[in-house]
Amino acid sequence: MATPRSTPSARPYHHGDLRRAIMSAALETIAADGPAALSLRDLARRAGVSHAAPAHHFKDRAGLLTAIAAEGHELLAGALREAEDLREAGVRYVRFAREHPAHFQVMFAPQLLRTGDVELITAQALSDAALRDAVAGVPARDRGVESRLAGVAAWSLAHGFATLLLAHNLDDALGGGEPEEMFREVAATLFRPGAGPDTDTA
């Protein structure tokens, strides 16, 4: 009988990459079953190390989730920086959520995190700055509101769309279409050239 292959998350770590191995296994667990299913003891077993080993890198479950959230904000900031305008920044936000669902679940759940962690605060500042820069690139006449409110509106639209998407609440509306294309159409109703507060858009 052939010996079953081990999955990547079940292989013992080597060459000192335990931190990455634990985070990768955690991301798999969160994507499949949510953050509540996360157990350091189980992750250590999957990585083939003692149950105490993950604590050397993350201390506890909150530390692991905080590291995942910080990594997520760094990845999101990089994605937003690649956008040529605010609408495309929203598209990349939605794409990030699709490609990194476990990060996305944890990043905006402060009750699970060490919110005072320096690494997390720094990473959050990067993603916040990337969104602000995208909003700043929209002429004031097109925003219709001051930049702070425009940023809230843009974030709310992208985050709400991504959240509904991951929860499969948009499956019927999409009808098999691409989420990013639907988001582009939805976003087109938010920031339209010349559609300021005094413009008749009827």
Biotite code that builds the C-alpha atoms (Angstrom):
import biotite.structure as struc

atoms = struc.array([
    struc.Atom([0.000, 0.000, 0.000], chain_id="A", res_id=1, res_name="MET", atom_name="CA", element="C"),
    struc.Atom([1.339, 3.418, -0.925], chain_id="A", res_id=2, res_name="ALA", atom_name="CA", element="C"),
    struc.Atom([2.181, 5.781, 1.885], chain_id="A", res_id=3, res_name="THR", atom_name="CA", element="C"),
    struc.Atom([-0.163, 8.826, 1.856], chain_id="A", res_id=4, res_name="PRO", atom_name="CA", element="C"),
    struc.Atom([1.487, 12.124, 1.126], chain_id="A", res_id=5, res_name="ARG", atom_name="CA", element="C"),
    struc.Atom([1.630, 14.626, 3.919], chain_id="A", res_id=6, res_name="SER", atom_name="CA", element="C"),
    struc.Atom([-0.018, 17.975, 3.378], chain_id="A", res_id=7, res_name="THR", atom_name="CA", element="C"),
    struc.Atom([2.313, 21.004, 3.571], chain_id="A", res_id=8, res_name="PRO", atom_name="CA", element="C"),
    struc.Atom([0.811, 22.028, 6.920], chain_id="A", res_id=9, res_name="SER", atom_name="CA", element="C"),
    struc.Atom([1.496, 18.575, 8.399], chain_id="A", res_id=10, res_name="ALA", atom_name="CA", element="C"),
    struc.Atom([5.202, 18.452, 7.581], chain_id="A", res_id=11, res_name="ARG", atom_name="CA", element="C"),
    struc.Atom([7.636, 19.089, 10.421], chain_id="A", res_id=12, res_name="PRO", atom_name="CA", element="C"),
    struc.Atom([9.311, 22.450, 10.123], chain_id="A", res_id=13, res_name="TYR", atom_name="CA", element="C"),
    struc.Atom([12.982, 22.728, 9.272], chain_id="A", res_id=14, res_name="HIS", atom_name="CA", element="C"),
    struc.Atom([15.719, 25.322, 8.892], chain_id="A", res_id=15, res_name="HIS", atom_name="CA", element="C"),
    struc.Atom([14.203, 27.523, 11.575], chain_id="A", res_id=16, res_name="GLY", atom_name="CA", element="C"),
    struc.Atom([10.978, 28.395, 9.745], chain_id="A", res_id=17, res_name="ASP", atom_name="CA", element="C"),
    struc.Atom([8.658, 27.461, 12.605], chain_id="A", res_id=18, res_name="LEU", atom_name="CA", element="C"),
    struc.Atom([7.068, 30.916, 12.763], chain_id="A", res_id=19, res_name="ARG", atom_name="CA", element="C"),
    struc.Atom([6.059, 30.759, 9.099], chain_id="A", res_id=20, res_name="ARG", atom_name="CA", element="C"),
    struc.Atom([4.932, 27.153, 9.408], chain_id="A", res_id=21, res_name="ALA", atom_name="CA", element="C"),
    struc.Atom([2.649, 27.974, 12.326], chain_id="A", res_id=22, res_name="ILE", atom_name="CA", element="C"),
    struc.Atom([1.211, 31.043, 10.581], chain_id="A", res_id=23, res_name="MET", atom_name="CA", element="C"),
    struc.Atom([0.557, 29.099, 7.379], chain_id="A", res_id=24, res_name="SER", atom_name="CA", element="C"),
    struc.Atom([-1.227, 26.345, 9.276], chain_id="A", res_id=25, res_name="ALA", atom_name="CA", element="C"),
    struc.Atom([-3.221, 28.953, 11.191], chain_id="A", res_id=26, res_name="ALA", atom_name="CA", element="C"),
    struc.Atom([-4.309, 30.651, 7.967], chain_id="A", res_id=27, res_name="LEU", atom_name="CA", element="C"),
    struc.Atom([-5.539, 27.327, 6.617], chain_id="A", res_id=28, res_name="GLU", atom_name="CA", element="C"),
    struc.Atom([-7.530, 26.689, 9.777], chain_id="A", res_id=29, res_name="THR", atom_name="CA", element="C"),
    struc.Atom([-9.077, 30.167, 9.829], chain_id="A", res_id=30, res_name="ILE", atom_name="CA", element="C"),
    struc.Atom([-10.007, 30.033, 6.153], chain_id="A", res_id=31, res_name="ALA", atom_name="CA", element="C"),
    struc.Atom([-11.727, 26.681, 6.661], chain_id="A", res_id=32, res_name="ALA", atom_name="CA", element="C"),
    struc.Atom([-13.323, 27.053, 10.090], chain_id="A", res_id=33, res_name="ASP", atom_name="CA", element="C"),
    struc.Atom([-12.863, 30.620, 11.332], chain_id="A", res_id=34, res_name="GLY", atom_name="CA", element="C"),
    struc.Atom([-10.644, 32.099, 14.076], chain_id="A", res_id=35, res_name="PRO", atom_name="CA", element="C"),
    struc.Atom([-12.594, 30.342, 16.831], chain_id="A", res_id=36, res_name="ALA", atom_name="CA", element="C"),
    struc.Atom([-11.213, 26.996, 15.643], chain_id="A", res_id=37, res_name="ALA", atom_name="CA", element="C"),
    struc.Atom([-7.617, 28.090, 16.182], chain_id="A", res_id=38, res_name="LEU", atom_name="CA", element="C"),
    struc.Atom([-5.591, 26.142, 18.747], chain_id="A", res_id=39, res_name="SER", atom_name="CA", element="C"),
    struc.Atom([-1.849, 26.539, 19.320], chain_id="A", res_id=40, res_name="LEU", atom_name="CA", element="C"),
    struc.Atom([-1.651, 22.973, 20.536], chain_id="A", res_id=41, res_name="ARG", atom_name="CA", element="C"),
    struc.Atom([-3.240, 21.683, 17.325], chain_id="A", res_id=42, res_name="ASP", atom_name="CA", element="C"),
    struc.Atom([-1.010, 23.889, 15.174], chain_id="A", res_id=43, res_name="LEU", atom_name="CA", element="C"),
    struc.Atom([2.072, 22.596, 16.984], chain_id="A", res_id=44, res_name="ALA", atom_name="CA", element="C"),
    struc.Atom([0.935, 19.028, 16.327], chain_id="A", res_id=45, res_name="ARG", atom_name="CA", element="C"),
    struc.Atom([0.465, 19.749, 12.636], chain_id="A", res_id=46, res_name="ARG", atom_name="CA", element="C"),
    struc.Atom([3.920, 21.341, 12.451], chain_id="A", res_id=47, res_name="ALA", atom_name="CA", element="C"),
    struc.Atom([5.448, 18.341, 14.229], chain_id="A", res_id=48, res_name="GLY", atom_name="CA", element="C"),
    struc.Atom([6.798, 20.271, 17.233], chain_id="A", res_id=49, res_name="VAL", atom_name="CA", element="C"),
    struc.Atom([6.099, 20.303, 20.964], chain_id="A", res_id=50, res_name="SER", atom_name="CA", element="C"),
    struc.Atom([2.910, 22.025, 22.092], chain_id="A", res_id=51, res_name="HIS", atom_name="CA", element="C"),
    struc.Atom([4.996, 24.721, 23.806], chain_id="A", res_id=52, res_name="ALA", atom_name="CA", element="C"),
    struc.Atom([7.056, 25.622, 20.720], chain_id="A", res_id=53, res_name="ALA", atom_name="CA", element="C"),
    struc.Atom([4.637, 28.163, 19.154], chain_id="A", res_id=54, res_name="PRO", atom_name="CA", element="C"),
    struc.Atom([4.645, 30.182, 22.383], chain_id="A", res_id=55, res_name="ALA", atom_name="CA", element="C"),
    struc.Atom([8.292, 31.090, 21.755], chain_id="A", res_id=56, res_name="HIS", atom_name="CA", element="C"),
    struc.Atom([7.184, 33.044, 18.682], chain_id="A", res_id=57, res_name="HIS", atom_name="CA", element="C"),
    struc.Atom([3.656, 34.206, 19.512], chain_id="A", res_id=58, res_name="PHE", atom_name="CA", element="C"),
    struc.Atom([3.285, 33.758, 23.305], chain_id="A", res_id=59, res_name="LYS", atom_name="CA", element="C"),
    struc.Atom([-0.397, 32.885, 22.953], chain_id="A", res_id=60, res_name="ASP", atom_name="CA", element="C"),
    struc.Atom([-3.356, 32.687, 20.569], chain_id="A", res_id=61, res_name="ARG", atom_name="CA", element="C"),
    struc.Atom([-3.871, 36.462, 20.611], chain_id="A", res_id=62, res_name="ALA", atom_name="CA", element="C"),
    struc.Atom([-0.232, 36.956, 19.664], chain_id="A", res_id=63, res_name="GLY", atom_name="CA", element="C"),
    struc.Atom([-0.593, 34.643, 16.679], chain_id="A", res_id=64, res_name="LEU", atom_name="CA", element="C"),
    struc.Atom([-3.764, 36.367, 15.485], chain_id="A", res_id=65, res_name="LEU", atom_name="CA", element="C"),
    struc.Atom([-2.100, 39.757, 15.925], chain_id="A", res_id=66, res_name="THR", atom_name="CA", element="C"),
    struc.Atom([0.834, 38.651, 13.754], chain_id="A", res_id=67, res_name="ALA", atom_name="CA", element="C"),
    struc.Atom([-1.613, 37.462, 11.083], chain_id="A", res_id=68, res_name="ILE", atom_name="CA", element="C"),
    struc.Atom([-3.510, 40.757, 11.220], chain_id="A", res_id=69, res_name="ALA", atom_name="CA", element="C"),
    struc.Atom([-0.288, 42.761, 10.898], chain_id="A", res_id=70, res_name="ALA", atom_name="CA", element="C"),
    struc.Atom([0.783, 40.709, 7.897], chain_id="A", res_id=71, res_name="GLU", atom_name="CA", element="C"),
    struc.Atom([-2.661, 41.231, 6.378], chain_id="A", res_id=72, res_name="GLY", atom_name="CA", element="C"),
    struc.Atom([-2.454, 45.008, 6.683], chain_id="A", res_id=73, res_name="HIS", atom_name="CA", element="C"),
    struc.Atom([0.986, 44.977, 5.070], chain_id="A", res_id=74, res_name="GLU", atom_name="CA", element="C"),
    struc.Atom([-0.315, 42.885, 2.172], chain_id="A", res_id=75, res_name="LEU", atom_name="CA", element="C"),
    struc.Atom([-3.367, 45.122, 1.808], chain_id="A", res_id=76, res_name="LEU", atom_name="CA", element="C"),
    struc.Atom([-1.239, 48.263, 1.782], chain_id="A", res_id=77, res_name="ALA", atom_name="CA", element="C"),
    struc.Atom([0.871, 46.807, -1.021], chain_id="A", res_id=78, res_name="GLY", atom_name="CA", element="C"),
    struc.Atom([-2.227, 45.912, -3.010], chain_id="A", res_id=79, res_name="ALA", atom_name="CA", element="C"),
    struc.Atom([-3.752, 49.378, -2.627], chain_id="A", res_id=80, res_name="LEU", atom_name="CA", element="C"),
    struc.Atom([-0.503, 51.058, -3.646], chain_id="A", res_id=81, res_name="ARG", atom_name="CA", element="C"),
    struc.Atom([-0.694, 49.325, -7.019], chain_id="A", res_id=82, res_name="GLU", atom_name="CA", element="C"),
    struc.Atom([-4.047, 50.941, -7.879], chain_id="A", res_id=83, res_name="ALA", atom_name="CA", element="C"),
    struc.Atom([-4.125, 53.768, -10.393], chain_id="A", res_id=84, res_name="GLU", atom_name="CA", element="C"),
    struc.Atom([-7.204, 55.426, -8.891], chain_id="A", res_id=85, res_name="ASP", atom_name="CA", element="C"),
    struc.Atom([-9.705, 55.114, -6.064], chain_id="A", res_id=86, res_name="LEU", atom_name="CA", element="C"),
    struc.Atom([-12.040, 52.775, -7.903], chain_id="A", res_id=87, res_name="ARG", atom_name="CA", element="C"),
    struc.Atom([-9.205, 50.385, -8.692], chain_id="A", res_id=88, res_name="GLU", atom_name="CA", element="C"),
    struc.Atom([-8.063, 50.613, -5.072], chain_id="A", res_id=89, res_name="ALA", atom_name="CA", element="C"),
    struc.Atom([-11.499, 49.294, -4.162], chain_id="A", res_id=90, res_name="GLY", atom_name="CA", element="C"),
    struc.Atom([-11.137, 46.507, -6.712], chain_id="A", res_id=91, res_name="VAL", atom_name="CA", element="C"),
    struc.Atom([-7.826, 45.523, -5.161], chain_id="A", res_id=92, res_name="ARG", atom_name="CA", element="C"),
    struc.Atom([-9.400, 45.622, -1.707], chain_id="A", res_id=93, res_name="TYR", atom_name="CA", element="C"),
    struc.Atom([-12.045, 43.145, -2.852], chain_id="A", res_id=94, res_name="VAL", atom_name="CA", element="C"),
    struc.Atom([-9.424, 41.007, -4.587], chain_id="A", res_id=95, res_name="ARG", atom_name="CA", element="C"),
    struc.Atom([-7.305, 41.002, -1.432], chain_id="A", res_id=96, res_name="PHE", atom_name="CA", element="C"),
    struc.Atom([-10.273, 39.697, 0.565], chain_id="A", res_id=97, res_name="ALA", atom_name="CA", element="C"),
    struc.Atom([-10.843, 36.928, -1.989], chain_id="A", res_id=98, res_name="ARG", atom_name="CA", element="C"),
    struc.Atom([-7.195, 35.889, -2.077], chain_id="A", res_id=99, res_name="GLU", atom_name="CA", element="C"),
    struc.Atom([-6.512, 36.267, 1.665], chain_id="A", res_id=100, res_name="HIS", atom_name="CA", element="C"),
    struc.Atom([-9.807, 35.407, 3.380], chain_id="A", res_id=101, res_name="PRO", atom_name="CA", element="C"),
    struc.Atom([-8.169, 34.309, 6.642], chain_id="A", res_id=102, res_name="ALA", atom_name="CA", element="C"),
    struc.Atom([-6.203, 37.545, 6.976], chain_id="A", res_id=103, res_name="HIS", atom_name="CA", element="C"),
    struc.Atom([-9.345, 39.505, 6.163], chain_id="A", res_id=104, res_name="PHE", atom_name="CA", element="C"),
    struc.Atom([-11.363, 37.773, 8.898], chain_id="A", res_id=105, res_name="GLN", atom_name="CA", element="C"),
    struc.Atom([-8.785, 38.606, 11.550], chain_id="A", res_id=106, res_name="VAL", atom_name="CA", element="C"),
    struc.Atom([-7.647, 42.101, 10.550], chain_id="A", res_id=107, res_name="MET", atom_name="CA", element="C"),
    struc.Atom([-10.850, 43.832, 11.574], chain_id="A", res_id=108, res_name="PHE", atom_name="CA", element="C"),
    struc.Atom([-11.630, 41.868, 14.735], chain_id="A", res_id=109, res_name="ALA", atom_name="CA", element="C"),
    struc.Atom([-9.935, 43.934, 17.483], chain_id="A", res_id=110, res_name="PRO", atom_name="CA", element="C"),
    struc.Atom([-11.437, 41.732, 20.217], chain_id="A", res_id=111, res_name="GLN", atom_name="CA", element="C"),
    struc.Atom([-9.137, 38.943, 19.008], chain_id="A", res_id=112, res_name="LEU", atom_name="CA", element="C"),
    struc.Atom([-5.973, 41.041, 18.861], chain_id="A", res_id=113, res_name="LEU", atom_name="CA", element="C"),
    struc.Atom([-3.411, 42.856, 20.938], chain_id="A", res_id=114, res_name="ARG", atom_name="CA", element="C"),
    struc.Atom([-4.431, 46.235, 19.629], chain_id="A", res_id=115, res_name="THR", atom_name="CA", element="C"),
    struc.Atom([-1.458, 47.967, 21.246], chain_id="A", res_id=116, res_name="GLY", atom_name="CA", element="C"),
    struc.Atom([1.092, 45.792, 19.437], chain_id="A", res_id=117, res_name="ASP", atom_name="CA", element="C"),
    struc.Atom([3.651, 47.992, 17.685], chain_id="A", res_id=118, res_name="VAL", atom_name="CA", element="C"),
    struc.Atom([3.916, 45.745, 14.622], chain_id="A", res_id=119, res_name="GLU", atom_name="CA", element="C"),
    struc.Atom([0.138, 45.789, 14.200], chain_id="A", res_id=120, res_name="LEU", atom_name="CA", element="C"),
    struc.Atom([-0.147, 49.551, 14.685], chain_id="A", res_id=121, res_name="ILE", atom_name="CA", element="C"),
    struc.Atom([2.596, 50.161, 12.120], chain_id="A", res_id=122, res_name="THR", atom_name="CA", element="C"),
    struc.Atom([0.965, 47.854, 9.585], chain_id="A", res_id=123, res_name="ALA", atom_name="CA", element="C"),
    struc.Atom([-2.462, 49.428, 10.121], chain_id="A", res_id=124, res_name="GLN", atom_name="CA", element="C"),
    struc.Atom([-0.929, 52.845, 9.493], chain_id="A", res_id=125, res_name="ALA", atom_name="CA", element="C"),
    struc.Atom([0.432, 51.598, 6.160], chain_id="A", res_id=126, res_name="LEU", atom_name="CA", element="C"),
    struc.Atom([-2.957, 50.366, 4.916], chain_id="A", res_id=127, res_name="SER", atom_name="CA", element="C"),
    struc.Atom([-4.717, 53.494, 6.225], chain_id="A", res_id=128, res_name="ASP", atom_name="CA", element="C"),
    struc.Atom([-2.205, 55.721, 4.433], chain_id="A", res_id=129, res_name="ALA", atom_name="CA", element="C"),
    struc.Atom([-2.638, 53.788, 1.193], chain_id="A", res_id=130, res_name="ALA", atom_name="CA", element="C"),
    struc.Atom([-6.402, 54.325, 1.312], chain_id="A", res_id=131, res_name="LEU", atom_name="CA", element="C"),
    struc.Atom([-6.012, 58.008, 2.172], chain_id="A", res_id=132, res_name="ARG", atom_name="CA", element="C"),
    struc.Atom([-3.653, 58.486, -0.752], chain_id="A", res_id=133, res_name="ASP", atom_name="CA", element="C"),
    struc.Atom([-6.158, 56.856, -3.099], chain_id="A", res_id=134, res_name="ALA", atom_name="CA", element="C"),
    struc.Atom([-8.898, 59.192, -1.857], chain_id="A", res_id=135, res_name="VAL", atom_name="CA", element="C"),
    struc.Atom([-6.595, 62.209, -2.123], chain_id="A", res_id=136, res_name="ALA", atom_name="CA", element="C"),
    struc.Atom([-6.150, 61.433, -5.812], chain_id="A", res_id=137, res_name="GLY", atom_name="CA", element="C"),
    struc.Atom([-9.836, 62.148, -6.475], chain_id="A", res_id=138, res_name="VAL", atom_name="CA", element="C"),
    struc.Atom([-10.490, 65.842, -7.319], chain_id="A", res_id=139, res_name="PRO", atom_name="CA", element="C"),
    struc.Atom([-12.622, 67.590, -4.705], chain_id="A", res_id=140, res_name="ALA", atom_name="CA", element="C"),
    struc.Atom([-15.329, 68.330, -7.278], chain_id="A", res_id=141, res_name="ARG", atom_name="CA", element="C"),
    struc.Atom([-15.687, 64.593, -7.928], chain_id="A", res_id=142, res_name="ASP", atom_name="CA", element="C"),
    struc.Atom([-15.678, 63.529, -4.296], chain_id="A", res_id=143, res_name="ARG", atom_name="CA", element="C"),
    struc.Atom([-18.684, 65.661, -3.420], chain_id="A", res_id=144, res_name="GLY", atom_name="CA", element="C"),
    struc.Atom([-17.630, 65.563, 0.261], chain_id="A", res_id=145, res_name="VAL", atom_name="CA", element="C"),
    struc.Atom([-14.465, 66.355, 2.191], chain_id="A", res_id=146, res_name="GLU", atom_name="CA", element="C"),
    struc.Atom([-11.710, 63.765, 2.021], chain_id="A", res_id=147, res_name="SER", atom_name="CA", element="C"),
    struc.Atom([-12.275, 62.231, 5.474], chain_id="A", res_id=148, res_name="ARG", atom_name="CA", element="C"),
    struc.Atom([-15.894, 61.374, 4.689], chain_id="A", res_id=149, res_name="LEU", atom_name="CA", element="C"),
    struc.Atom([-14.936, 60.261, 1.194], chain_id="A", res_id=150, res_name="ALA", atom_name="CA", element="C"),
    struc.Atom([-12.441, 57.859, 2.742], chain_id="A", res_id=151, res_name="GLY", atom_name="CA", element="C"),
    struc.Atom([-15.089, 56.439, 5.057], chain_id="A", res_id=152, res_name="VAL", atom_name="CA", element="C"),
    struc.Atom([-17.495, 56.044, 2.130], chain_id="A", res_id=153, res_name="ALA", atom_name="CA", element="C"),
    struc.Atom([-14.905, 54.325, -0.065], chain_id="A", res_id=154, res_name="ALA", atom_name="CA", element="C"),
    struc.Atom([-13.781, 51.987, 2.714], chain_id="A", res_id=155, res_name="TRP", atom_name="CA", element="C"),
    struc.Atom([-17.369, 51.168, 3.673], chain_id="A", res_id=156, res_name="SER", atom_name="CA", element="C"),
    struc.Atom([-18.247, 50.297, 0.087], chain_id="A", res_id=157, res_name="LEU", atom_name="CA", element="C"),
    struc.Atom([-15.212, 48.081, -0.524], chain_id="A", res_id=158, res_name="ALA", atom_name="CA", element="C"),
    struc.Atom([-15.280, 46.438, 2.897], chain_id="A", res_id=159, res_name="HIS", atom_name="CA", element="C"),
    struc.Atom([-19.018, 45.845, 2.811], chain_id="A", res_id=160, res_name="GLY", atom_name="CA", element="C"),
    struc.Atom([-18.842, 44.366, -0.671], chain_id="A", res_id=161, res_name="PHE", atom_name="CA", element="C"),
    struc.Atom([-15.927, 42.113, 0.313], chain_id="A", res_id=162, res_name="ALA", atom_name="CA", element="C"),
    struc.Atom([-17.673, 40.960, 3.482], chain_id="A", res_id=163, res_name="THR", atom_name="CA", element="C"),
    struc.Atom([-20.885, 40.110, 1.633], chain_id="A", res_id=164, res_name="LEU", atom_name="CA", element="C"),
    struc.Atom([-18.854, 38.351, -1.037], chain_id="A", res_id=165, res_name="LEU", atom_name="CA", element="C"),
    struc.Atom([-16.954, 36.124, 1.392], chain_id="A", res_id=166, res_name="LEU", atom_name="CA", element="C"),
    struc.Atom([-20.203, 35.218, 3.157], chain_id="A", res_id=167, res_name="ALA", atom_name="CA", element="C"),
    struc.Atom([-21.663, 34.149, -0.228], chain_id="A", res_id=168, res_name="HIS", atom_name="CA", element="C"),
    struc.Atom([-24.437, 36.714, 0.060], chain_id="A", res_id=169, res_name="ASN", atom_name="CA", element="C"),
    struc.Atom([-23.680, 37.999, -3.446], chain_id="A", res_id=170, res_name="LEU", atom_name="CA", element="C"),
    struc.Atom([-23.698, 34.638, -5.207], chain_id="A", res_id=171, res_name="ASP", atom_name="CA", element="C"),
    struc.Atom([-27.138, 35.142, -6.773], chain_id="A", res_id=172, res_name="ASP", atom_name="CA", element="C"),
    struc.Atom([-26.443, 38.735, -7.738], chain_id="A", res_id=173, res_name="ALA", atom_name="CA", element="C"),
    struc.Atom([-23.150, 37.775, -9.366], chain_id="A", res_id=174, res_name="LEU", atom_name="CA", element="C"),
    struc.Atom([-24.742, 35.001, -11.388], chain_id="A", res_id=175, res_name="GLY", atom_name="CA", element="C"),
    struc.Atom([-21.329, 33.496, -12.080], chain_id="A", res_id=176, res_name="GLY", atom_name="CA", element="C"),
    struc.Atom([-19.775, 36.851, -13.032], chain_id="A", res_id=177, res_name="GLY", atom_name="CA", element="C"),
    struc.Atom([-16.510, 38.276, -11.748], chain_id="A", res_id=178, res_name="GLU", atom_name="CA", element="C"),
    struc.Atom([-16.805, 40.062, -8.377], chain_id="A", res_id=179, res_name="PRO", atom_name="CA", element="C"),
    struc.Atom([-14.233, 42.680, -9.348], chain_id="A", res_id=180, res_name="GLU", atom_name="CA", element="C"),
    struc.Atom([-16.237, 43.683, -12.414], chain_id="A", res_id=181, res_name="GLU", atom_name="CA", element="C"),
    struc.Atom([-19.431, 43.979, -10.381], chain_id="A", res_id=182, res_name="MET", atom_name="CA", element="C"),
    struc.Atom([-17.578, 46.103, -7.836], chain_id="A", res_id=183, res_name="PHE", atom_name="CA", element="C"),
    struc.Atom([-16.370, 48.439, -10.587], chain_id="A", res_id=184, res_name="ARG", atom_name="CA", element="C"),
    struc.Atom([-19.979, 48.992, -11.647], chain_id="A", res_id=185, res_name="GLU", atom_name="CA", element="C"),
    struc.Atom([-21.154, 49.513, -8.086], chain_id="A", res_id=186, res_name="VAL", atom_name="CA", element="C"),
    struc.Atom([-18.277, 51.895, -7.328], chain_id="A", res_id=187, res_name="ALA", atom_name="CA", element="C"),
    struc.Atom([-19.100, 53.937, -10.421], chain_id="A", res_id=188, res_name="ALA", atom_name="CA", element="C"),
    struc.Atom([-22.203, 55.153, -8.610], chain_id="A", res_id=189, res_name="THR", atom_name="CA", element="C"),
    struc.Atom([-20.181, 56.529, -5.699], chain_id="A", res_id=190, res_name="LEU", atom_name="CA", element="C"),
    struc.Atom([-17.617, 58.855, -7.283], chain_id="A", res_id=191, res_name="PHE", atom_name="CA", element="C"),
    struc.Atom([-18.708, 60.266, -10.628], chain_id="A", res_id=192, res_name="ARG", atom_name="CA", element="C"),
    struc.Atom([-17.016, 63.205, -12.345], chain_id="A", res_id=193, res_name="PRO", atom_name="CA", element="C"),
    struc.Atom([-18.951, 66.360, -11.665], chain_id="A", res_id=194, res_name="GLY", atom_name="CA", element="C"),
    struc.Atom([-21.359, 64.672, -9.281], chain_id="A", res_id=195, res_name="ALA", atom_name="CA", element="C"),
    struc.Atom([-20.774, 67.030, -6.393], chain_id="A", res_id=196, res_name="GLY", atom_name="CA", element="C"),
    struc.Atom([-23.406, 67.967, -3.813], chain_id="A", res_id=197, res_name="PRO", atom_name="CA", element="C"),
    struc.Atom([-24.806, 70.765, -5.998], chain_id="A", res_id=198, res_name="ASP", atom_name="CA", element="C"),
    struc.Atom([-24.975, 68.715, -9.199], chain_id="A", res_id=199, res_name="THR", atom_name="CA", element="C"),
    struc.Atom([-28.288, 67.459, -10.503], chain_id="A", res_id=200, res_name="ASP", atom_name="CA", element="C"),
    struc.Atom([-27.750, 63.721, -11.022], chain_id="A", res_id=201, res_name="THR", atom_name="CA", element="C"),
    struc.Atom([-31.348, 62.763, -11.672], chain_id="A", res_id=202, res_name="ALA", atom_name="CA", element="C"),
])
